[in-house]
């Protein structure tokens, strides 16, 4: 099966378009909530019940049109397929028609003949979206039924797009880029998000005061930004333990003190650089005595077995003392046909930057919080299929707030 390495390519035209226009966007929400929570939809692949993406529902336009879009902390743009379509794939819901929305407005750029603001995104699995930027009203409904309205939100209107083996209408970028959902929410939501991915039950995403991750078992690690990629969430992986065998990054090319792995909700598996990853694999191979089998490619470590009991526990050691003891379902996957494989892939570098990626299967059953103000990512072991009581800050201001920023095209 193809692996969903959906990290966003930096060929995105936010960097291609020259600095000839400054667009000032003001996002206003009348009496915005201090925080809110939404259910997520887990779209699984046909070949495995554990893989796939997590989608959120949002409404675009006036009158509002509902779409389901993949949440992706590895990319920036909120986009959906739009009419007229030069090359669009079949999706579950009707394709958004901008001509029927009274609040749709194309952005204008000075460096194109028709002054359109075009974008071109290519993801690592060859999914792509080509279209133009516009401002539009985006409405998000919480599990309580309360609506959070974001007028004049920058969205991508895709007229040429392709996704591999999927039918979702678009993607919601959640990284640090200026046009991501979390950036455009701004001070309304305290620049905080968290999510809890369940492999079977109802997963959730939280914003603002609802996104606080605290309490017994919570560990936190600093997030970093790179000069060459200042929009992704980098963590620093100090070591990986296979049972009692600890494999340090120190002394390897993978070692860093300012971030060496991207945490990404839109990538299924975890990817480590081949040289370091081979050390982790060797430690697993010393424990597992079952027969090896080649499954699809040479980058996967797979065994002929019908039980995960034979596999060792793996712990990820992030800087700041954030030690994540992963469950067997976080680190191994039953691919059927009698094959169970390690979810940590040792292969060629990511097609984007050669980055290591901490994927969403490894994050299952952790409440994962991103606090952009304190620059911390927090993890709390949680049964994500069980409804969690998230405290709400009743003292937070409910008055209308403004968030203003400049986007440089």
N, C-alpha and C positions, 0 to 999 in steps of 0.2 A: 504493500500500500504506500502511496506517497505520503511523506511526512509534511506536516503543516508548519513549515518554518516561515512564518508570515511576517518577518521583520521588515520594516519599511526601508526602501532604498532611498539613499540621500540624493538620488537623481531628481527628487521631487522639485518641481519648478519654483517652489518658494526660494530655492537657491539659484535656479537657472534664470529666473526673471531678474533683470538688472534693477539697480536701486534708483528707479525713476519716479516712484510714486510712494507717497505715505498715505495710508488709509487710517483714519481715526474711527474706531468703532466704540460705541457706547452701548453696553448691555444693561438694560433696566428691567427689574422685576418688581411689580407692584406688590408691596408687602410680602417679600420673599420669605419662605420658611427658613428657620435656622439650620435645618438639615432634613434630609429625607432618605428613604430607602426604596429600592425597586427590586422586584424579582427578576432573575435572569433565566434565559432559556438555554438549555444545554443541547446543542446540536451535535449528535454523535455521528461518526463515520459508520458506514455499513459493515465494516470488517472488524470493528472493535467497539465495545461499549464504553471504553475509557477515553477514547480520543475525541477530538472535535473542538468547537469554539463555543464561547458564551456570548449570547446576544441579549441586548436590551431593546425595549420598545420605546420609541419616541415619535412625536408628531411633528411634521414639517408643513409650513404654509398656512394660508388662510383662505378657505376653511382648511382645518388640519387634516393631513393625510398620514396615517400610521405606517411606520416601517419598523422592521426588526434588523438591527445592525450589530455586527460583532464589536465587542469592546476590546480595545487594543492599546495597551500601555506602551507598545513598541512603535506607534505611529502618531501623526499629528492631526490629520485632516478628518473632518466629519463629512462623509460623502455618501450619496445615494445615486442610483441610476435615474436619469431624467429623459423625458421626451424633448425634442426628437432624438431618436437613438440611431447613431450610425452603425454601431455594433454592440448590441447588448445581449446578455444571457437571460434565459428564462428565470423569473423569480416567482415566489409564491404569491405576492401581492401585486396590485397594479403598479406600473412604473409611474413615478411622480411626474406630473405635467405642470411645469412652471407657469404656463400661460393661464392656468386656472386659479392661480394664487394671487391675491391682491397685495401681498406683502413681499413678493419676490422682486429682487432688484439686482441686476448684474453689476459686479464690481468693474471699475474702469482702470486700465493701466495705460501709461503713456508710451510704452515701448513696443506696442503691437499696432499693426495697421488699423485694426478695427477697435482698438482700445480695450479689447477683452483681456481678462486676467486668466490665462490658461494654466493648467497644472498637468503633470504627468507623473504618476506614482507607479513604481514597479516594486513588488514584494518578492521575497526570497523564493517563494514557491511558483513564481512567474504569474501570479495574480497581478492584474494591473487595472488602473483607472485613469482615463484621460478625459478632461472636461474643463469647465470654467468655474471660477469662484463667483459667488453671489452672496448677498445678505438675505436672510430669511428668518421668519419667526420659528423658533424651535420650542416645543412644549413637551415637558416631561411630567408624567404622572407617578406619584409615589404609591406605595402599597396601601396607604391610608386614603387614597383618592384625591389628595391635594395636588394641584397643578403648579409647576414651576415654569414660568414663561420667560423665554429669552428672545426678545425682539432684536432684529438686526444682527443676528448671529452669522458669522462667515461659514458658509458650507460649500462643498464641492458638488457641482452638478455634472454627473458623469454621462457623457454621450458615447463613450467607447470604453468598454470594460470587459473583463473576463475573470472568472474565479474557477478554480479547479474542483470539479465535483461537488459544488455547493450551489445554493440558491438564495442566499441572504441578499437583501437589497443594497447593503452598503456596510460601511465601517465607521465606528466612532473612535477617533484618535484621542487618547488620554495621556499623552506624554507631556513634556514641558514646552512643546512648541506653541507659538503665540495663537494659533488657530485651533488648538485642541479644545475639547469640551471643558476640561478642568481649567484651562487658562481663560477661556471666555466666560466661565462662571465667576471667576475672580473672587472678590472679597465676600460676595454673597455666601459662598460655601466655604469660606476660610481656607481655601486652597488645600482641601483635605478630601481624600477618597479612600475607601476600603472596599474589599470584596471578600466573599467566602464562597469558594467553589466546591460544590458537592458532586461526586461522581454519579450519584443516583438521585438524591433528593432535590429540593428547590434551592438553587443558588441565589445569592443576593449581592447587590452593590449598594454602598452607602456614600452619601455626600455630606459635607459640612459637619455639624455637631454630631450627626449620627455615625460619622466615620472614625471616631476616636477608638483606638485599640489600646486597652489597658487591662489590668487585673492579673490574677495569678497565671503564671506560665508565659507571660508576654516577654519577648526579647526584641530589642531594636538594634538596627545597624545603620550607619550613615549612608546617605545616597550621595553620589558624586556625578559631576558633569565633566565631559571631556571637551577640550578646546576644539577638536575635530568633529565632535558630535555632542552639542550642548543641549540636546532635547531628550535624550534617552535617560532612563533611570539606571545608573551604574551602582552596583554593590561591589564590595571587596571580599572575594572568597579567599580565606587564609589557608584552608585545608579541607580535605574530604576524608572521613573515616569509614572504613569497611570493617564492621564489628570493632575490634580493638586496634586495628591497624590504621594509623593516622598518616595520610599522605600530604605532606606540606607542599604549598606552592613555592615556599622559600627555596631558592636554589634552582628554580626552573624558570623558563622564559615567561611562564604564566603569572609569576609573582608580581604584585603591585601593592601600592599603599593608597592609591587614589582611584580605585575602581577597576575591576578586570572582568566583570560579568554583568550583562543586562538582564533585569527582571522584566519579563514580557508575558502579559496575559493572553496575547494572541498567538503565541507559539506553543505547540503541544508538548514537544519533548525538550529535554535539556541537552545542550551541546557544550562540550569542553574541547579545548585545543588538543589535537591528536597526541602530541608528545606527553602532555600531562595526563590526559585521559587514559592513555595506555597504562599508566601506573595504577590508576583506579581499577581498570579492567583486570589487570594481573592479580590484584588483591581479591577481586571477586572470583576469578578463576581458581585461586588457591583453595577457596571454600567450597565451591560447587563441584560435585563429582559426577554430575549427570552427563549424558552424551551431548556434545556440541552439534549444532545444526546451522546451516547457512539459510537465512531467511531474507529474501529479496535483495540484499546487498551485503557487502563485506564489512560495513560500518557498524552493524548491530551484533551484539553478543547474545546469542540465543541457545537455548537448551531444549532437549526433548524431555518434557516432564509435564505432569498434570497437577503439580502443587507448587506453591510459592514458599512452602516451609523450608525448602532446601537452600533458599537464598539468604545472604547475610544482610543485616541492617546497615543502612548507609546514613551517615550524618554529614550535613553540610555546615561547615564552620565559617560564618561570616564575621567580619571585624566588629569589635565592640562586644564580643562575647555572645553573639547571636548564634547559638548552636541549634540547628534544626534536625531533630531526629525524625527521619522520614519513614513512613509506613511502607510496607511491602507494595501496596497499590500505588504509592507515589513513585516507586523506583523500578518496578517490573510490570510487564504487561503480557497478558495471555492473548496471543495472536491467533489462537485456534490451531487446528491441525497438529495439536500436541506440542506447540512451540511457545515457550515463555522467554521474553527478551528483556534485557536491561534497557530502561528508558533513558539512560545517559548515552548519548551517541558520540562516538569517536570517529570523526571523518574529516573531510576537507573543511577548511574554514568556511564560516558563513559567507554566502555570495556577496554580502554587503560590505563589511569591514573585516571579516575574519574574527568577529566577536564571539565570545562565549555567551550563551543564553540560558537563563533559568526559566524553564517552561511551565505551563499551567498544570500539567499532571503532578509535578513535584509540589505544587502549591495547594493541591486538593486538601480539604479539611484543615486549612489554616485560615484564620481571619488575617488578611494581609492589608496593612494600612500604609498609605503614602501621605506624609505630612510635609507639604512643600515649604511651610514656614520654618520648621525646625530642621528640614532636610534629613528626615529619618524615615526608614521603612521598618515597620513593626510586624511581628508575627505572633499569633496566639493560637496554639492547638485548639481546634474547635470542631465539633460535629456539625458541619455546615448544612446538613440535611434537616437539622432541627431548628425551628424558629428561635432566633436570638432576640433577647430584649436589649435594645440599643438605647442608652440614656440620651435624652434630648435636653439641651441647655435652654431652660425656660427663661433665663435672664438675657438671652441673646436679643439684639435689636430686631424688631420686626418692621421697622420703617424701611421705605424704599431706599435702596443703595445703588450707587453707580460704580462701574468699573471701566476705566478708560486705558487704552494702550495704543501704541502705534505699531503697525505691521509694515515692514519694509519689503516691498516687492522689487 
